[in-house]
Amino acid sequence: MRGDGSVYEKRPGCWWIKYYFRGQPIREPGGLDGRAAKTEKLAEKKLRKRLKAIHGDRFVGVQEEKLTVEDVLDAYVLHLEQKQAKSVAQVRSHLKPVREFFSLSRAVDVTTTRIRTFVADRSKEVKAETVNRSLQDFRAALNLARKEEKLSRIPYFPIHREDNARRGFFERDEHEAILPHLPDPHCDIAEFGYRTGWRRGEIEPLEWKNVDRDGGTVFLMDSKNGEPRTFPLRDEAGNLTELGELIEKRWKMRVYQTKEGPKISAYVFHHRGRRVWTFDEKWRKATEAARVPCRLFHDYRRTAVRDLVRAGVPQAVAMSITGHKTDSVFRRYNITSDADKQEAIRKLTSYRAAKQSKSNVVPMTSRNEASR
């Protein structure tokens, strides 16, 4: 025995080591290359290395040494698939450059220095936010391996600061200028987005089974954040809102003609019964024609958040309408314009002007006045 371990000759010229980690005995070949040591001295050297790592809290077990980056990434993607996460395709894309850079590398060999090298190489080709998405998914994969006790520790990840939050939003006249340049049903998709602040990916696949015309609601059971969401189509008096009128318009247009005769589309927004896919190019041409270029459909989402806040809607209610799950993201979408700030200054000036000026300072009389 040597301290907390020992070396032994398994057969002539084949030395192994034995030691304990967390109360469990571990046996492995005594050679530094993963093979049996040919001499007792080499086995003792391997044993000292293991014991030093254990007592210095830097121990890496045999199984951990064999774990590759590919193994870690595959396990993470499988984990997301089993959870039925919606981001699986994006994660696969984000991890592709990680796989290429760390190909055949062991997970224990991933260090902050190597990560910085990956960032430097990748930054030559793509923007910082794109690199960050890869780093975040890579870190999540390593964290999962650590939670599953496949890794004992993970390195520090140098995530770069991003300042790429868009500031775009629509005023009503800008939105109305775009609509005439969009064909059907693209114009109605844009109108729905402006009214609700929903994501385009939530509007395009909307089916009639998601619309309760009698109850006056349109709902999503499977939104991006995984939570159901509803939007009313009638006001408190039971009258159709502008969104409700849009849905009624689409209801009348659900029938389309085919060679076999009339058929009914399952989609609220359809082109000859099929879901709309060719949106980006038509949107680009429409925004250019309306002289509001470089606008995104997603700017409707920021617009809805801003207008809800302007209207005095409580944040919790506004978040349930737009489908924001965290306060931080909701606040980031609450964009203020110059007009908002000018209105705030006007209110501040009016408030201060309305206040009566009261001073606690008592004027002092001069000596001449006091002697009279």
C-alpha positions as CSV (number, residue, x, y, z in Angstrom):
1,M,0.0,0.0,0.0
2,R,1.2,3.5,-0.8
3,G,-1.0,6.1,0.9
4,D,-4.5,5.7,-0.4
5,G,-3.5,3.3,-3.2
6,S,-1.2,0.6,-4.3
7,V,0.6,-0.9,-7.3
8,Y,0.5,-4.5,-8.1
9,E,1.8,-6.9,-10.8
10,K,-1.2,-8.4,-12.6
11,R,1.1,-10.7,-14.5
12,P,4.9,-10.6,-15.2
13,G,5.8,-7.2,-16.6
14,C,2.2,-5.9,-16.4
15,W,1.8,-3.4,-13.6
16,W,-1.6,-1.9,-12.5
17,I,-2.6,0.6,-9.8
18,K,-5.5,0.6,-7.3
19,Y,-6.8,3.7,-5.4
20,Y,-10.0,4.9,-3.8
21,F,-12.2,7.8,-4.9
22,R,-15.3,8.7,-2.9
23,G,-15.0,5.4,-1.1
24,Q,-15.0,3.3,-4.3
25,P,-12.0,1.3,-5.4
26,I,-10.7,2.0,-8.9
27,R,-8.3,-0.2,-10.8
28,E,-6.6,0.8,-14.0
29,P,-3.4,0.1,-16.0
30,G,-0.4,1.7,-14.5
31,G,1.1,3.1,-17.8
32,L,0.8,6.8,-18.6
33,D,-0.5,6.0,-22.0
34,G,-3.5,4.0,-20.7
35,R,-1.7,0.6,-21.0
36,A,-0.2,-1.5,-18.3
37,A,3.1,-0.3,-17.0
38,K,6.2,-2.5,-17.7
39,T,7.9,-1.5,-14.4
40,E,6.8,-0.9,-10.9
41,K,8.4,2.6,-11.0
42,L,6.2,3.7,-13.9
43,A,3.1,2.4,-12.1
44,E,4.0,4.3,-9.0
45,K,4.4,7.5,-11.1
46,K,0.8,7.0,-12.4
47,L,-0.5,6.4,-8.9
48,R,1.1,9.5,-7.5
49,K,-0.5,11.5,-10.4
50,R,-3.9,10.1,-9.6
51,L,-3.6,10.7,-5.8
52,K,-2.4,14.2,-6.4
53,A,-5.4,14.9,-8.6
54,I,-7.8,13.5,-6.0
55,H,-6.4,15.4,-3.1
56,G,-6.1,18.6,-5.2
57,D,-9.7,18.3,-6.3
58,R,-8.6,17.9,-9.9
59,F,-9.3,14.2,-10.3
60,V,-10.4,12.9,-13.7
61,G,-11.6,9.3,-13.7
62,V,-11.0,6.7,-16.4
63,Q,-14.5,7.0,-17.9
64,E,-14.3,10.8,-17.9
65,E,-11.0,10.6,-19.8
66,K,-12.6,8.6,-22.5
67,L,-15.6,11.0,-23.0
68,T,-15.3,13.0,-26.2
69,V,-16.8,16.3,-27.2
70,E,-18.9,14.4,-29.8
71,D,-20.3,12.2,-27.0
72,V,-21.3,15.2,-25.0
73,L,-22.9,17.0,-27.9
74,D,-24.8,13.9,-29.1
75,A,-26.1,13.4,-25.5
76,Y,-27.3,17.0,-25.3
77,V,-29.2,16.9,-28.6
78,L,-30.8,13.6,-27.6
79,H,-31.8,15.2,-24.3
80,L,-33.5,18.0,-26.2
81,E,-35.3,15.6,-28.6
82,Q,-36.6,13.6,-25.7
83,K,-37.9,16.8,-24.1
84,Q,-39.5,17.6,-27.5
85,A,-37.8,21.0,-27.4
86,K,-38.6,23.3,-30.3
87,S,-35.1,24.5,-30.6
88,V,-33.5,21.2,-31.6
89,A,-32.9,22.2,-35.2
90,Q,-31.3,25.6,-34.1
91,V,-29.1,23.8,-31.5
92,R,-27.9,21.4,-34.2
93,S,-26.9,24.3,-36.4
94,H,-25.2,26.2,-33.5
95,L,-23.2,23.1,-32.5
96,K,-22.0,22.3,-36.1
97,P,-18.9,24.7,-35.9
98,V,-18.2,23.4,-32.4
99,R,-18.1,19.8,-33.7
100,E,-15.8,20.8,-36.5
101,F,-13.4,22.7,-34.2
102,F,-13.3,20.2,-31.4
103,S,-13.4,17.1,-33.6
104,L,-12.1,14.0,-31.8
105,S,-11.2,16.1,-28.7
106,R,-11.8,14.7,-25.3
107,A,-14.2,16.7,-23.1
108,V,-11.5,17.0,-20.4
109,D,-9.3,18.7,-22.9
110,V,-11.7,21.6,-23.5
111,T,-10.1,24.6,-21.7
112,T,-10.9,28.3,-21.6
113,T,-7.8,28.8,-23.8
114,R,-9.1,26.5,-26.5
115,I,-12.5,28.1,-26.3
116,R,-10.9,31.5,-26.8
117,T,-9.1,30.2,-29.8
118,F,-12.5,28.9,-31.2
119,V,-14.0,32.3,-30.6
120,A,-11.2,34.1,-32.4
121,D,-11.4,31.8,-35.4
122,R,-15.1,31.8,-35.6
123,S,-15.3,35.6,-35.2
124,K,-13.5,36.0,-38.5
125,E,-16.5,34.5,-40.3
126,V,-19.7,35.5,-38.3
127,K,-20.9,38.1,-35.9
128,A,-20.4,38.0,-32.1
129,E,-24.0,37.0,-31.4
130,T,-23.7,34.0,-33.7
131,V,-20.6,32.9,-31.9
132,N,-22.3,33.3,-28.6
133,R,-25.2,31.0,-29.6
134,S,-22.7,28.3,-30.3
135,L,-20.9,28.9,-27.0
136,Q,-24.1,28.9,-25.0
137,D,-25.3,25.6,-26.4
138,F,-21.8,24.1,-26.0
139,R,-21.8,25.2,-22.4
140,A,-25.3,23.7,-21.8
141,A,-24.1,20.4,-23.3
142,L,-21.1,20.3,-20.9
143,N,-23.3,21.3,-18.0
144,L,-25.7,18.4,-18.7
145,A,-22.7,16.0,-18.7
146,R,-21.6,17.4,-15.4
147,K,-25.1,17.0,-13.9
148,E,-25.2,13.4,-15.2
149,E,-21.8,13.0,-13.4
150,K,-20.0,12.2,-16.6
151,L,-17.8,15.3,-16.1
152,S,-16.5,16.6,-12.8
153,R,-16.1,20.2,-14.0
154,I,-16.4,22.5,-17.0
155,P,-14.3,25.4,-18.0
156,Y,-15.1,29.1,-18.0
157,F,-16.8,30.3,-21.2
158,P,-16.0,33.8,-22.3
159,I,-19.3,35.0,-23.7
160,H,-19.0,38.3,-25.5
161,R,-21.3,41.2,-24.7
162,E,-24.0,41.8,-27.3
163,D,-25.6,45.1,-28.2
164,N,-27.6,44.0,-31.1
165,A,-31.1,44.5,-29.8
166,R,-33.3,46.0,-32.5
167,R,-35.0,49.3,-32.0
168,G,-37.5,49.0,-34.8
169,F,-41.3,49.5,-34.4
170,F,-44.2,50.6,-36.5
171,E,-46.4,53.7,-36.2
172,R,-49.9,53.1,-37.4
173,D,-49.5,55.1,-40.6
174,E,-46.3,53.1,-41.5
175,H,-48.2,49.8,-41.0
176,E,-51.1,51.0,-43.1
177,A,-48.7,52.1,-45.9
178,I,-47.4,48.5,-46.2
179,L,-50.7,46.7,-46.4
180,P,-51.7,47.7,-50.0
181,H,-48.4,46.3,-51.3
182,L,-48.9,42.9,-49.8
183,P,-51.0,40.3,-51.6
184,D,-53.6,38.1,-50.0
185,P,-53.2,36.5,-47.5
186,H,-49.9,38.2,-46.6
187,C,-51.7,41.5,-45.9
188,D,-54.0,39.8,-43.4
189,I,-51.1,38.0,-41.7
190,A,-49.4,41.4,-41.3
191,E,-52.7,42.9,-39.9
192,F,-53.0,40.0,-37.4
193,G,-49.4,40.5,-36.3
194,Y,-49.9,44.3,-35.8
195,R,-53.1,43.6,-33.7
196,T,-51.7,40.9,-31.6
197,G,-47.9,41.1,-31.5
198,W,-47.7,37.4,-32.1
199,R,-44.7,35.9,-33.9
200,R,-45.0,35.2,-37.6
201,G,-44.2,31.6,-37.0
202,E,-47.3,31.4,-34.7
203,I,-49.6,33.2,-37.2
204,E,-48.8,31.4,-40.5
205,P,-49.7,27.9,-39.3
206,L,-52.8,29.0,-37.5
207,E,-55.7,26.6,-38.2
208,W,-59.5,27.0,-37.7
209,K,-59.3,24.5,-34.9
210,N,-57.5,27.3,-33.0
211,V,-60.4,29.7,-33.5
212,D,-63.5,29.7,-31.3
213,R,-65.8,32.0,-33.2
214,D,-68.8,31.5,-30.8
215,G,-66.7,32.1,-27.8
216,G,-64.9,35.0,-29.4
217,T,-61.3,33.8,-29.0
218,V,-58.3,32.7,-31.0
219,F,-55.8,30.5,-29.1
220,L,-52.4,28.8,-29.3
221,M,-52.0,25.6,-27.3
222,D,-48.3,25.2,-28.3
223,S,-46.5,28.6,-28.4
224,K,-42.7,29.2,-28.6
225,N,-42.4,29.5,-24.8
226,G,-44.4,26.3,-24.3
227,E,-47.4,28.0,-22.7
228,P,-51.0,28.3,-24.2
229,R,-52.1,31.8,-25.2
230,T,-55.5,33.3,-26.1
231,F,-56.6,36.6,-27.7
232,P,-60.1,37.9,-27.5
233,L,-62.1,38.7,-30.7
234,R,-64.9,40.6,-29.0
235,D,-65.1,43.5,-26.6
236,E,-66.9,43.7,-23.3
237,A,-70.2,44.5,-25.0
238,G,-69.8,41.4,-27.2
239,N,-69.1,43.3,-30.4
240,L,-66.4,42.1,-32.8
241,T,-63.1,43.9,-32.5
242,E,-61.0,44.8,-35.6
243,L,-59.2,41.5,-35.1
244,G,-62.6,39.7,-34.9
245,E,-63.7,41.3,-38.1
246,L,-60.4,40.1,-39.7
247,I,-61.1,36.5,-38.6
248,E,-64.7,36.7,-40.0
249,K,-63.2,37.9,-43.3
250,R,-60.9,34.9,-43.3
251,W,-63.8,32.6,-42.4
252,K,-65.6,33.6,-45.6
253,M,-62.4,33.0,-47.6
254,R,-61.7,29.5,-46.2
255,V,-63.4,27.9,-49.3
256,Y,-61.1,27.6,-52.4
257,Q,-61.7,26.1,-55.8
258,T,-59.9,23.0,-57.2
259,K,-60.4,20.9,-60.3
260,E,-62.5,18.5,-58.2
261,G,-64.6,21.3,-56.9
262,P,-64.7,23.6,-53.9
263,K,-62.7,22.6,-50.8
264,I,-62.2,24.1,-47.3
265,S,-58.8,25.0,-46.0
266,A,-57.8,24.0,-42.5
267,Y,-55.6,27.1,-42.4
268,V,-56.8,30.6,-41.4
269,F,-54.3,32.2,-43.7
270,H,-53.9,30.0,-46.8
271,H,-53.1,30.2,-50.5
272,R,-55.2,27.7,-52.4
273,G,-55.7,25.7,-49.2
274,R,-52.0,25.5,-48.4
275,R,-50.0,27.2,-45.7
276,V,-48.2,30.4,-46.8
277,W,-44.4,29.9,-47.1
278,T,-43.2,32.6,-49.5
279,F,-43.4,35.6,-47.1
280,D,-39.9,37.1,-46.8
281,E,-39.5,38.3,-50.4
282,K,-43.0,39.8,-50.6
283,W,-42.5,41.5,-47.3
284,R,-39.2,43.1,-48.5
285,K,-40.8,44.4,-51.6
286,A,-43.8,45.8,-49.7
287,T,-41.7,47.6,-47.1
288,E,-39.5,49.1,-49.9
289,A,-42.6,50.2,-51.8
290,A,-44.1,51.8,-48.7
291,R,-40.7,53.6,-48.1
292,V,-40.1,51.9,-44.7
293,P,-37.3,49.6,-45.8
294,C,-35.2,47.3,-43.5
295,R,-38.2,46.7,-41.3
296,L,-38.9,43.2,-39.9
297,F,-42.2,41.5,-39.3
298,H,-40.9,41.0,-35.8
299,D,-41.0,44.8,-35.3
300,Y,-44.8,44.3,-34.9
301,R,-44.0,42.5,-31.7
302,R,-42.1,45.4,-30.3
303,T,-44.9,47.7,-31.4
304,A,-47.5,45.7,-29.6
305,V,-45.5,45.7,-26.3
306,R,-44.9,49.5,-26.6
307,D,-48.6,50.3,-27.3
308,L,-49.8,48.0,-24.5
309,V,-47.6,49.8,-22.1
310,R,-48.7,53.2,-23.5
311,A,-52.3,52.2,-23.1
312,G,-51.7,51.5,-19.4
313,V,-52.2,47.7,-19.6
314,P,-50.6,46.0,-16.5
315,Q,-47.4,44.3,-17.5
316,A,-48.6,40.8,-16.4
317,V,-51.7,41.1,-18.7
318,A,-49.6,42.5,-21.5
319,M,-47.1,39.6,-21.2
320,S,-50.0,37.1,-21.4
321,I,-51.2,38.7,-24.6
322,T,-47.8,38.8,-26.4
323,G,-46.5,35.6,-24.9
324,H,-43.4,37.0,-23.2
325,K,-42.2,34.7,-20.4
326,T,-39.6,36.9,-18.6
327,D,-39.7,40.5,-17.4
328,S,-36.3,41.2,-18.9
329,V,-37.2,40.3,-22.4
330,F,-40.5,42.2,-22.1
331,R,-38.7,45.3,-21.0
332,R,-36.2,45.0,-23.9
333,Y,-39.2,45.0,-26.3
334,N,-40.7,48.0,-24.7
335,I,-39.0,50.5,-27.0
336,T,-39.5,54.2,-26.4
337,S,-39.5,56.7,-29.3
338,D,-38.5,60.4,-29.4
339,A,-42.2,61.3,-29.2
340,D,-42.5,59.3,-26.0
341,K,-39.6,61.2,-24.4
342,Q,-41.0,64.5,-25.6
343,E,-44.3,63.7,-24.1
344,A,-42.6,62.7,-20.9
345,I,-40.8,66.1,-20.8
346,R,-44.0,67.9,-21.4
347,K,-45.7,66.2,-18.5
348,L,-42.7,66.9,-16.3
349,T,-42.7,70.6,-17.2
350,S,-46.5,70.8,-16.6
351,Y,-46.2,69.1,-13.2
352,R,-43.4,71.4,-12.0
353,A,-45.2,74.5,-13.2
354,A,-48.3,73.5,-11.4
355,K,-46.5,73.1,-8.1
356,Q,-46.5,76.1,-5.8
357,S,-43.0,77.3,-5.0
358,K,-42.5,77.1,-1.3
359,S,-39.3,78.2,0.4
360,N,-38.1,77.4,3.9
361,V,-35.7,80.3,3.9
362,V,-36.8,83.3,6.0
363,P,-35.5,86.6,4.7
364,M,-33.2,88.4,7.2
365,T,-33.5,92.2,7.8
366,S,-30.5,94.4,7.4
367,R,-28.8,96.1,10.4
368,N,-30.0,99.5,9.3
369,E,-33.6,98.2,9.2
370,A,-33.3,96.6,12.6
371,S,-32.0,99.9,14.2
372,R,-34.9,102.0,13.0
